[in-house]
């Protein structure tokens, strides 16, 4: 293919992609509106929206109000034209999310399922997935793929789960997992998936750090609408930075890791294994719960301040603890502010937007994004 022809094809694809993304953001929009906002010629926009209609991705939805002259036809994305599934795998549970092209959660379920590196485990996960889709009543041909969130180092270049101490997995090829499912599979680290859920919908491409406070602690950097992966796909793994020199032992074999002091288990283990029970006790003013929360947030504030000093960006608190933290956010901000050298007020510390199923949602949104890039 000649260079000029190849470049022209890329330009056309880029234009169509930009137009489709813009329509996805709007409830109803016209060709002239798109032309004006994206600074493209009206014939270019009209040709591309015609192609998108022919592909069954957008549709005409009446007319817009007239600003003088003939009314423009309204266009809208057919949100359920394509769907994606998110699957979050943890040590003791799996979570499933079904989303459409604009990221709306159509269905969410969480099951108890202890992880085992056995065929029977993945066969059971696939059975639950198919039952989940059957109950959703969706046509299987609409499913773009399954985004799979894993707790561990997910190497996208080598296409392996490089290491997951939590699951007892090392150098597990993606193919060894995806062969159990009837759909294309896309893999993400769990903290990266949570960050993806938070960041992909943001209007402004601001950088932030996502701190996942679940039964393990992880993190991710989201910048310019993309995840920052790092040389070895370990970027953001703050759970194993030392927070207390010579401190308590961590499951990784080291001492004093942030994971020891700020995992959700630190709180739930003191409440019969239920994080909800811990926060109920905290709300009721029980002294032991308050004491433990004070210790927890002190360590958390130290970690958050350290991360902020290095990255100078917002810190979003997510994961299991993040889903409860909004009512206690000021306490964390105050402690962070006291540690901050530059007298900031701590407002750069934020609660997550997605309280339930964030990793599964982010994994599903990754599938949608892969499709959107090819439109």
N, C-alpha and C positions, 0 to 999 in steps of 0.2 A: 504494500500500500504506500502511495506517495505521501511524503511528509505533510504536504498541504492538505491532502484529503483526510489524513489522520487527525490533523489539528482541527479541521472543520467538524469532524464527527465529535471530537471532544468538546468543542464549543457548544454544539447543539445539545449534547448530553448534559453539559453543565447548566445550560439555560433551562432545559426541561426539569432538571433536578431542583433548581432554585424556584421555579414556578410552582412545582408540586409542594415543596416545603412551605412556601408562602400560603398556598391554598389550605394546607393542613392547619395552619395557625389561625385561619379566619373562619368564622361561622358561615359567612356568605361574602363573596367578592366578585367583581366583574373584571373582564379583560382590560378595560381602560384603567381600572384601579391598579391591577397588577403591573401594567405597562408603566404607570406613573411611579409606583413604589420601587420597582426593580430597575427602573431606567432602561427598559427594553422597548423596542419598537412594537407598536400594536400588532402588525402582521406577524411578528415573531411570536408574540404571546398567544395570539389567536390560533396559529398553527400548532403550537405545543399543547394548548388546552384541548384542541380537537383530538390530538393523539392520545392524551390522557383519558378523554372520554371514551375513545375507541377501545382502550385497554381496560375500561370498567373501573377506573380509579377515582374519577370525579364525575359529577353530573350537574345538569342545569336545575336550578331550584327557584324558578320564578324570575321576577324582575326586581331590580333595585329602584329606589325612589329617583325620580327624574330631577336633574339639576338644570334642566332646560334642554329641550329636544327629545329625541327618542330614548326611551328607558333601556338601560343596559341589562342584559341577562345575568342573573346571579349564578355563581358557580360554587360548589361545595364538594369537599372530599367525601367519598363513600367510605366512611370510617371502617365499616365491617367487611369491606371488600377483601381484605387480608387480615389474618390474625396471627398472633404469636403466643407461645407458651413459655413461661418462666418456671424453672425447677430449681429450688434451693435445697441442697443436700447438706445436712448437718449430722452430727454423731448419732442423735436419737430421733430426728424428725426429717420429714420432707415437706416442703411447701410448694404449692402449684398456683400459678397465676395465669389467667387468660386475658390478653389485651388486644386492642384493635390498633389501627394505623395511627391514631392520635394519642395512644397511651392510656385510654380509659380502661380501668380494671373491670372486666366483665364477670369474672368469677375468681374466687380465692378459697383455697382449702389448705389446711395443715394436718398432717397425719403423724402419728407415732410410728417410727420405723428405724430400728437400730441398724447402723451401717455395718455391713459385712462385705469384704472384698470377695464376693462369690457371685456366680451367675444367678443364683436363686434370688439374691437381693435385687439385682437390676431387672430381672423378670417381674418381680413383684412391683417395683417402681413403675415399670412400663404398664403393668395391669392397672395400677391406680391412675396413671396418666390417661389411658384409654377410657376408663370408667368416668373420669373427670370430664373428658371431652364429650362422651356419650350423654352425660347429664346436662352438659351445656347446650346440646342440640346443634352443634356447629358442623358444617360440611367439612370433611377432612381436607378437601382440596384447597381450602382457604388457609390452611395452616402453613405458614412460611418456615417454621422450624421451632426447635426447642432450645432456649437459652438455659444453660446449666451453670449454676453458681456452686463453687467448691470452696471449703475452708482450707487454704493452702496456697502454695506457689504454683500458679498456672502459667506455664511457659508456652506462649502463643507461637513462637518461632519453631520450637521443636515439637509442638502439638502433644504435650504431655502434662499431666499433673506431676510436677517435678517433686513435690514433697508436701505431705500433709501429716503432721505428727498427730493431730486430733483424730484422723481417720486411719492412721497406720498405713498410709499409702506413699509409695515412692516410685517415680518414673513410670507412671501409669499412662499409656498412650490414650489419646482421645478416642481412637477407633475402638479400643476395648470397651468403651462405655457406649459410644454412639451406635454400635451394631445392634443394641437391644431395642432401639427406637426406630419407628417408621418415618421419621422426619429428619431433615438436616439439623445437626447439633452445633451450638456455638457455646464456648466455654469462657467463664470469667471467675476470678477470685471473688469471694463473697463480699469483702469490703469494697472492692472495685465495683461490684454490681450495685451495692448500696449507693455509692457515689454517683454511679451512672443514672440511677433513678432520680436522684436529687438534681443533677446537673443538666441532663439532656433537655429538660423543659425550660431552662432559664432563658429569659429574653436576652440578657447581656452575658457575654462569655467571660465572666469574672472567674479568676482562680479561687479555689477553696480547698481546704483539707477536710476529708470526711473521716471522723474517728468512730469506728464501729465498736460499740461496747456490748458485745454479746457474750456468750459463754467462753469465747476467746476474744482477745482485743486485736483489732487490725486497723488499717488505715489506707487511704488512697488520696492522691492528688488529682483534681479535675481542673483542667486549664484549657481555655479556648475551645470549649465543647468537646474535649477529648481527655481520656485518661492518660496520665503520665506513668508509663510502665516501669522504667528503669532498665539498666543494662541487663540484669538477670531476672527481670519481672518481679523484683522484690521491693519496688518503690512503695513507701508508706507503711512498711511493716514495723510500726512503732510498738506493737505489743511486746517485742523483745528488746526494746531499748531499756537500759538499766535506769531505774527510778530510785532505787535504794541500794547503795553499794554494800555488798555482803548481806543482802536482805533475804527474804524468805525464798525457798526453792521454787523454781518454775518447772512446769512439765517438760520444758525443752532441755532441762538438765543444768541450766544456769541459775543464778540467784538474783533476786531483786528486780525482775522484769516487771514492766508496767502491767502485763497480763495478770500477774499474781495479785496486784492491788486494785485493779479496775475492771476485771471481768464481771459480768453479770452474776456469776456464781458466787462471787464474794458477798453479794447481797442475798441471793436466793437461798444459799446454803444455810443462812441464819434464820430462814423462814420456811423450813420444811421443804426446800427445793422449789418454792414458788415465788417468783419475783413479784407477782401481784400482791402476795401476802405481805412481803416486806414493805411495799409502798403503802399498803393499807395500815400497817403498824406505824409507819412514819407519819401518815396523815393523822393518826389518832394520838400522836404525841408520845408514843412509848419511848422511854429513855434509852433502852438498848438499841433500838432502831435509829434514834437520833445520834447516838454516839458513833455507831457504825457508819452512818451517812456522813457525819463530819469527817471521819477518817478517810472515807472513800473520796469525798469531794476535795479534800486537801491534796491527796495524791493526784487526783484528776486535774486539779488546777495547776499543779506543778508541771504535769505533762503537757497540758494545753498551752501553757506559757512558753515552754521550751519549743514546741512545734511552731508557735506563732513567731518567736524570735528568729527562727531559721527561715520561715517561708513568708512572713508578713502578709498573711491573708486571713480570710474568715475561716473559722473552725466550726464545722457542723457536727453535732453530737448525735450519732445514730445507733443502730443496733437495738438490742432488747432494752437496755437502760435508757437509750436515747428516746424511746417511745414514751417514757414516763417523765422525762426530765423537764418538760416545759414549765411545769408549776414550780420547779426548784432552780430555774435557770439563773435567777438573780443571785442566789447564793454562790453558784459556781462563778459567775461573772465577778462578784465582789472579791472572791479569793484569788482569781486570776489577776484582777486589777492590782491587788496588794503586792503581787509578785512581779508585776510588769515594770521594767526599768523606765519606760517612757510615759508613765502615768496615764495610760489609756483606761477608758471606763469599762472595758470588758465586753462592749457590745459586739465585738467581732466574734464572740462565742454565740452560736445559734443552735436552736433545736431543729431536728430533722423535720421535713415536711411529711414524710411517709412513715407512719407509726407501725404499720403492719405489712409484712411481706416485702420489705424494701429490696432485699437481695434478689428475690424471685422476680419482682417487677423490673429491676434493673437488667437482669439477664434477658427478660422478654423484650425490653426496649432496645437492647443490643441487637436482637434479631430484626426488629423493625428498622433500626438504623441501617443495618447491612442491606436490607431490601431497598430502603429509600435512596441510598447512595447509587444504586443501579438503575433507578427509574429514568 
